[in-house]
C-alpha cells in the first residue's frame, strides 16, 4: 500500500491525475487503517477535487493515531481550504510549526485574506517571501509573480475552480501575478538550485 501511495504522489505531481487517483484507491483498499498513509493521501485526495473525502481521511488518521506528529496537519488543511472551511483551519494553526514547509505561510496568507483579516494576511505573505528567498532562491530577490507561480507549481490542483480559489486567495493576500500562473499547464521544467525543494517537503532546521 505504501508503494501505491508513493506512485500516486509521483503521478499527482506530474499532473497525471487519473493515474494518481487509481494508485491512491489501490493503496487505501490494500490497507485502510495505516494512519500515516491516510495522512499522506488525504491532502492529495483534496487536490484531486475530493475535498470531503480528504477531510474524512485526515480525521480518520487522527483518530487511529492520536499521538501523531504535527505534519499530519499540513496535509489535512488542504481539504478544508479547498472546501472553503477557512475558520476550521485556524483551529489547527497552533499545532503546525510555521517552518514545516515553504508554502505553509502562503496557505495562511490566503486563509486570512478570505476571512478578511488583511493584517495577518500581509504578515504571512511577508513570512512566505522571506522563507522563499532564503530556501528557494537562495538570496536572490524573487521576480514579479515568481512566488505565486512557485506555490501553484508545488500544489498540483486538478480542478480549475479549485485552482482559481487558491490563486484568488493568494492575490487577495498580496501576491502578484505576472500573467503566467493559474492554469494546470504549469511549467514543470522551471528550475531552482535544489530540485528537492520543488515539492512541499518539510524544512528541517
Buried (B, 14 or more C-beta within 10 A) or exposed (E): BEEBBEBBBEBBBEBBBEBBBBBBBBBBEBEEEBBBBBBBBBBBBBBBBBBEBBBBBBBBBBEBBEEBEEBBBBBBBBBBBBBEBBEBBBEBBEEBBBBBBBBBBBBBBBBBBBEEBEEBBBBBBEBBBEBBBEBBBEEEEBEEBBBBBBBBBBBBBBBEEBBEBBBBBBBBBBBBBEEBBBEEEBEEEEEBEEEEBBBBEBBEE
